[in-house]
Amino acid sequence: MARKKVLRAIKDAEKAASETLSNAKKEAASIISQARQNASEILNSERSNSDSTNQNMLSKARESANSEAKLVSDDGSLAEKNVHDSGKKNRAKAEKLVIDAFKN
């Protein structure tokens, strides 16, 4: 009879250990699933933040490039105007030189 009690206690302990192990595996699977879901949410959020940051950086770079291009364009326009004005002043002299060259 004592032997039956011991065997029964061992069997009950094995059953309890098996249930505990099964519950632990279920809980571990649940924890892993939740961790994966959280990681996915974090990745999506950071990807969105990164895209937003990249767009802001591109916009600032475009604005800076446009500003620089305008400065260069303005400098070119000023240089063109100076050459044109200088040409106006010297046009009469150039005409006289060409005509004198044909006369001689």
BAZAKE-940336 format. One record per atom (N, C-alpha, C): residue in three letters; x, y, z; atom name; residue number from 1. Coordinates in pm, whole numbers, plus 50000, padded with zeros to 5 digits. Layout:
{'ALA',{X,Y,Z},'CA',NUM},
...
# end
This chain:
{'MET',{50081,49883,50000},'N',1},
{'MET',{50000,50000,50000},'CA',1},
{'MET',{50087,50126,50000},'C',1},
{'ALA',{50190,50130,50076},'N',2},
{'ALA',{50280,50244,50080},'CA',2},
{'ALA',{50346,50261,49944},'C',2},
{'ARG',{50372,50146,49883},'N',3},
{'ARG',{50435,50149,49751},'CA',3},
{'ARG',{50339,50212,49649},'C',3},
{'LYS',{50211,50180,49657},'N',4},
{'LYS',{50112,50237,49567},'CA',4},
{'LYS',{50104,50389,49587},'C',4},
{'LYS',{50111,50431,49711},'N',5},
{'LYS',{50106,50575,49740},'CA',5},
{'LYS',{50226,50646,49681},'C',5},
{'VAL',{50343,50584,49692},'N',6},
{'VAL',{50465,50644,49639},'CA',6},
{'VAL',{50457,50652,49486},'C',6},
{'LEU',{50413,50541,49425},'N',7},
{'LEU',{50400,50539,49280},'CA',7},
{'LEU',{50297,50642,49233},'C',7},
{'ARG',{50187,50650,49306},'N',8},
{'ARG',{50083,50747,49272},'CA',8},
{'ARG',{50137,50890,49287},'C',8},
{'ALA',{50213,50917,49390},'N',9},
{'ALA',{50271,51049,49413},'CA',9},
{'ALA',{50369,51083,49300},'C',9},
{'ILE',{50449,50982,49259},'N',10},
{'ILE',{50544,51005,49149},'CA',10},
{'ILE',{50467,51035,49020},'C',10},
{'LYS',{50363,50954,48994},'N',11},
{'LYS',{50283,50975,48875},'CA',11},
{'LYS',{50216,51112,48877},'C',11},
{'ASP',{50163,51152,48991},'N',12},
{'ASP',{50100,51284,49003},'CA',12},
{'ASP',{50203,51395,48984},'C',12},
{'ALA',{50322,51376,49038},'N',13},
{'ALA',{50429,51475,49024},'CA',13},
{'ALA',{50471,51487,48877},'C',13},
{'GLU',{50481,51372,48808},'N',14},
{'GLU',{50517,51374,48666},'CA',14},
{'GLU',{50409,51446,48584},'C',14},
{'LYS',{50283,51419,48620},'N',15},
{'LYS',{50172,51484,48550},'CA',15},
{'LYS',{50175,51636,48574},'C',15},
{'ALA',{50199,51674,48699},'N',16},
{'ALA',{50207,51817,48732},'CA',16},
{'ALA',{50325,51882,48661},'C',16},
{'ALA',{50439,51811,48656},'N',17},
{'ALA',{50558,51865,48588},'CA',17},
{'ALA',{50531,51879,48439},'C',17},
{'SER',{50463,51781,48382},'N',18},
{'SER',{50428,51787,48240},'CA',18},
{'SER',{50337,51905,48211},'C',18},
{'GLU',{50238,51927,48298},'N',19},
{'GLU',{50147,52042,48281},'CA',19},
{'GLU',{50222,52174,48297},'C',19},
{'THR',{50312,52179,48393},'N',20},
{'THR',{50392,52300,48416},'CA',20},
{'THR',{50479,52329,48294},'C',20},
{'LEU',{50540,52223,48239},'N',21},
{'LEU',{50624,52238,48121},'CA',21},
{'LEU',{50541,52285,48002},'C',21},
{'SER',{50423,52227,47986},'N',22},
{'SER',{50335,52266,47877},'CA',22},
{'SER',{50292,52413,47891},'C',22},
{'ASN',{50255,52451,48013},'N',23},
{'ASN',{50217,52590,48038},'CA',23},
{'ASN',{50334,52685,48014},'C',23},
{'ALA',{50454,52645,48052},'N',24},
{'ALA',{50573,52728,48032},'CA',24},
{'ALA',{50601,52745,47882},'C',24},
{'LYS',{50583,52637,47805},'N',25},
{'LYS',{50605,52647,47661},'CA',25},
{'LYS',{50503,52740,47596},'C',25},
{'LYS',{50377,52731,47641},'N',26},
{'LYS',{50273,52819,47589},'CA',26},
{'LYS',{50304,52964,47623},'C',26},
{'GLU',{50345,52987,47747},'N',27},
{'GLU',{50377,53124,47789},'CA',27},
{'GLU',{50499,53177,47713},'C',27},
{'ALA',{50598,53092,47692},'N',28},
{'ALA',{50717,53134,47616},'CA',28},
{'ALA',{50678,53169,47473},'C',28},
{'ALA',{50592,53087,47412},'N',29},
{'ALA',{50547,53116,47276},'CA',29},
{'ALA',{50471,53248,47272},'C',29},
{'SER',{50390,53273,47373},'N',30},
{'SER',{50315,53398,47381},'CA',30},
{'SER',{50409,53517,47397},'C',30},
{'ILE',{50510,53504,47481},'N',31},
{'ILE',{50607,53611,47503},'CA',31},
{'ILE',{50684,53640,47374},'C',31},
{'ILE',{50725,53534,47304},'N',32},
{'ILE',{50799,53551,47179},'CA',32},
{'ILE',{50710,53619,47075},'C',32},
{'SER',{50585,53576,47067},'N',33},
{'SER',{50492,53636,46972},'CA',33},
{'SER',{50472,53784,47001},'C',33},
{'GLN',{50455,53818,47127},'N',34},
{'GLN',{50436,53958,47168},'CA',34},
{'GLN',{50563,54039,47138},'C',34},
{'ALA',{50679,53980,47164},'N',35},
{'ALA',{50805,54050,47137},'CA',35},
{'ALA',{50821,54076,46987},'C',35},
{'ARG',{50784,53977,46905},'N',36},
{'ARG',{50792,53997,46760},'CA',36},
{'ARG',{50699,54107,46714},'C',36},
{'GLN',{50579,54108,46771},'N',37},
{'GLN',{50481,54211,46735},'CA',37},
{'GLN',{50533,54349,46775},'C',37},
{'ASN',{50588,54359,46896},'N',38},
{'ASN',{50644,54487,46941},'CA',38},
{'ASN',{50761,54532,46854},'C',38},
{'ALA',{50847,54436,46817},'N',39},
{'ALA',{50961,54469,46732},'CA',39},
{'ALA',{50913,54518,46595},'C',39},
{'SER',{50812,54453,46543},'N',40},
{'SER',{50756,54494,46413},'CA',40},
{'SER',{50699,54635,46422},'C',40},
{'GLU',{50627,54665,46529},'N',41},
{'GLU',{50570,54799,46546},'CA',41},
{'GLU',{50681,54903,46558},'C',41},
{'ILE',{50786,54870,46632},'N',42},
{'ILE',{50899,54963,46648},'CA',42},
{'ILE',{50966,54987,46513},'C',42},
{'LEU',{50989,54880,46437},'N',43},
{'LEU',{51051,54894,46305},'CA',43},
{'LEU',{50967,54982,46213},'C',43},
{'ASN',{50837,54958,46211},'N',44},
{'ASN',{50749,55038,46126},'CA',44},
{'ASN',{50750,55184,46167},'C',44},
{'SER',{50746,55207,46297},'N',45},
{'SER',{50748,55345,46347},'CA',45},
{'SER',{50880,55414,46310},'C',45},
{'GLU',{50990,55347,46331},'N',46},
{'GLU',{51120,55407,46302},'CA',46},
{'GLU',{51140,55424,46151},'C',46},
{'ARG',{51087,55331,46073},'N',47},
{'ARG',{51095,55344,45927},'CA',47},
{'ARG',{51019,55469,45883},'C',47},
{'SER',{50902,55489,45943},'N',48},
{'SER',{50821,55607,45911},'CA',48},
{'SER',{50895,55734,45953},'C',48},
{'ASN',{50953,55733,46072},'N',49},
{'ASN',{51030,55849,46119},'CA',49},
{'ASN',{51149,55877,46027},'C',49},
{'SER',{51215,55771,45986},'N',50},
{'SER',{51330,55784,45897},'CA',50},
{'SER',{51289,55844,45763},'C',50},
{'ASP',{51177,55796,45708},'N',51},
{'ASP',{51129,55851,45581},'CA',51},
{'ASP',{51097,55999,45595},'C',51},
{'SER',{51034,56035,45705},'N',52},
{'SER',{50999,56174,45730},'CA',52},
{'SER',{51125,56260,45742},'C',52},
{'THR',{51222,56211,45815},'N',53},
{'THR',{51348,56283,45832},'CA',53},
{'THR',{51419,56299,45699},'C',53},
{'ASN',{51420,56192,45619},'N',54},
{'ASN',{51484,56199,45487},'CA',54},
{'ASN',{51415,56302,45399},'C',54},
{'GLN',{51283,56306,45401},'N',55},
{'GLN',{51209,56404,45321},'CA',55},
{'GLN',{51244,56546,45365},'C',55},
{'ASN',{51253,56568,45496},'N',56},
{'ASN',{51289,56701,45547},'CA',56},
{'ASN',{51430,56740,45502},'C',56},
{'MET',{51522,56644,45509},'N',57},
{'MET',{51659,56673,45468},'CA',57},
{'MET',{51665,56703,45318},'C',57},
{'LEU',{51591,56627,45239},'N',58},
{'LEU',{51588,56654,45095},'CA',58},
{'LEU',{51529,56791,45064},'C',58},
{'SER',{51423,56827,45135},'N',59},
{'SER',{51362,56959,45113},'CA',59},
{'SER',{51459,57070,45147},'C',59},
{'LYS',{51529,57057,45258},'N',60},
{'LYS',{51627,57158,45297},'CA',60},
{'LYS',{51741,57165,45195},'C',60},
{'ALA',{51785,57049,45147},'N',61},
{'ALA',{51893,57047,45047},'CA',61},
{'ALA',{51846,57114,44917},'C',61},
{'ARG',{51722,57087,44877},'N',62},
{'ARG',{51668,57151,44756},'CA',62},
{'ARG',{51662,57303,44773},'C',62},
{'GLU',{51613,57346,44889},'N',63},
{'GLU',{51604,57490,44915},'CA',63},
{'GLU',{51742,57554,44909},'C',63},
{'SER',{51838,57488,44970},'N',64},
{'SER',{51975,57540,44971},'CA',64},
{'SER',{52032,57544,44829},'C',64},
{'ALA',{52009,57438,44752},'N',65},
{'ALA',{52059,57434,44614},'CA',65},
{'ALA',{51992,57541,44529},'C',65},
{'ASN',{51861,57559,44547},'N',66},
{'ASN',{51791,57663,44471},'CA',66},
{'ASN',{51842,57802,44506},'C',66},
{'SER',{51868,57824,44634},'N',67},
{'SER',{51920,57953,44679},'CA',67},
{'SER',{52059,57978,44618},'C',67},
{'GLU',{52142,57875,44620},'N',68},
{'GLU',{52277,57886,44563},'CA',68},
{'GLU',{52269,57908,44412},'C',68},
{'ALA',{52179,57836,44346},'N',69},
{'ALA',{52163,57852,44201},'CA',69},
{'ALA',{52117,57993,44166},'C',69},
{'LYS',{52028,58049,44248},'N',70},
{'LYS',{51981,58185,44224},'CA',70},
{'LYS',{52096,58285,44237},'C',70},
{'LEU',{52180,58266,44340},'N',71},
{'LEU',{52296,58355,44356},'CA',71},
{'LEU',{52389,58347,44235},'C',71},
{'VAL',{52415,58226,44189},'N',72},
{'VAL',{52504,58209,44073},'CA',72},
{'VAL',{52439,58270,43949},'C',72},
{'SER',{52309,58250,43933},'N',73},
{'SER',{52237,58306,43819},'CA',73},
{'SER',{52241,58459,43823},'C',73},
{'ASP',{52219,58515,43942},'N',74},
{'ASP',{52224,58661,43956},'CA',74},
{'ASP',{52363,58715,43923},'C',74},
{'ASP',{52467,58644,43970},'N',75},
{'ASP',{52605,58686,43938},'CA',75},
{'ASP',{52629,58680,43787},'C',75},
{'GLY',{52578,58575,43722},'N',76},
{'GLY',{52594,58562,43578},'CA',76},
{'GLY',{52521,58672,43504},'C',76},
{'SER',{52401,58705,43550},'N',77},
{'SER',{52324,58813,43486},'CA',77},
{'SER',{52396,58946,43499},'C',77},
{'LEU',{52453,58969,43616},'N',78},
{'LEU',{52527,59093,43638},'CA',78},
{'LEU',{52650,59098,43547},'C',78},
{'ALA',{52721,58988,43535},'N',79},
{'ALA',{52838,58984,43448},'CA',79},
{'ALA',{52797,59005,43303},'C',79},
{'GLU',{52687,58946,43262},'N',80},
{'GLU',{52637,58964,43125},'CA',80},
{'GLU',{52603,59111,43100},'C',80},
{'LYS',{52537,59174,43197},'N',81},
{'LYS',{52501,59315,43183},'CA',81},
{'LYS',{52626,59401,43173},'C',81},
{'ASN',{52728,59372,43253},'N',82},
{'ASN',{52853,59448,43249},'CA',82},
{'ASN',{52920,59436,43113},'C',82},
{'VAL',{52923,59314,43059},'N',83},
{'VAL',{52984,59294,42927},'CA',83},
{'VAL',{52905,59370,42821},'C',83},
{'HIS',{52774,59362,42830},'N',84},
{'HIS',{52690,59432,42733},'CA',84},
{'HIS',{52709,59584,42742},'C',84},
{'ASP',{52710,59636,42865},'N',85},
{'ASP',{52730,59781,42882},'CA',85},
{'ASP',{52869,59823,42833},'C',85},
{'SER',{52967,59741,42863},'N',86},
{'SER',{53102,59772,42818},'CA',86},
{'SER',{53108,59771,42665},'C',86},
{'GLY',{53037,59678,42604},'N',87},
{'GLY',{53032,59671,42459},'CA',87},
{'GLY',{52967,59794,42399},'C',87},
{'LYS',{52865,59846,42464},'N',88},
{'LYS',{52797,59967,42415},'CA',88},
{'LYS',{52894,60085,42414},'C',88},
{'LYS',{52971,60099,42520},'N',89},
{'LYS',{53064,60211,42531},'CA',89},
{'LYS',{53170,60204,42422},'C',89},
{'ASN',{53216,60087,42389},'N',90},
{'ASN',{53327,60071,42296},'CA',90},
{'ASN',{53282,60043,42152},'C',90},
{'ARG',{53152,60039,42127},'N',91},
{'ARG',{53102,60006,41994},'CA',91},
{'ARG',{53145,60112,41891},'C',91},
{'ALA',{53133,60235,41925},'N',92},
{'ALA',{53170,60343,41831},'CA',92},
{'ALA',{53319,60336,41798},'C',92},
{'LYS',{53402,60312,41897},'N',93},
{'LYS',{53547,60300,41874},'CA',93},
{'LYS',{53576,60182,41781},'C',93},
{'ALA',{53508,60070,41806},'N',94},
{'ALA',{53529,59951,41723},'CA',94},
{'ALA',{53487,59977,41579},'C',94},
{'GLU',{53374,60046,41560},'N',95},
{'GLU',{53328,60078,41425},'CA',95},
{'GLU',{53430,60165,41352},'C',95},
{'LYS',{53482,60264,41423},'N',96},
{'LYS',{53581,60353,41363},'CA',96},
{'LYS',{53706,60277,41326},'C',96},
{'LEU',{53753,60183,41413},'N',97},
{'LEU',{53872,60104,41382},'CA',97},
{'LEU',{53853,60018,41259},'C',97},
{'VAL',{53736,59957,41245},'N',98},
{'VAL',{53709,59870,41131},'CA',98},
{'VAL',{53704,59953,41002},'C',98},
{'ILE',{53635,60064,41008},'N',99},
{'ILE',{53624,60151,40889},'CA',99},
{'ILE',{53761,60204,40851},'C',99},
{'ASP',{53839,60249,40947},'N',100},
{'ASP',{53974,60298,40919},'CA',100},
{'ASP',{54062,60188,40860},'C',100},
{'ALA',{54042,60064,40906},'N',101},
{'ALA',{54122,59953,40854},'CA',101},
{'ALA',{54089,59929,40708},'C',101},
{'PHE',{53964,59945,40667},'N',102},
{'PHE',{53925,59928,40527},'CA',102},
{'PHE',{53976,60043,40439},'C',102},
{'LYS',{53983,60160,40497},'N',103},
{'LYS',{54028,60278,40422},'CA',103},
{'LYS',{54176,60266,40391},'C',103},
{'ASN',{54252,60213,40479},'N',104},
{'ASN',{54399,60206,40460},'CA',104},
{'ASN',{54436,60084,40386},'C',104},
# end
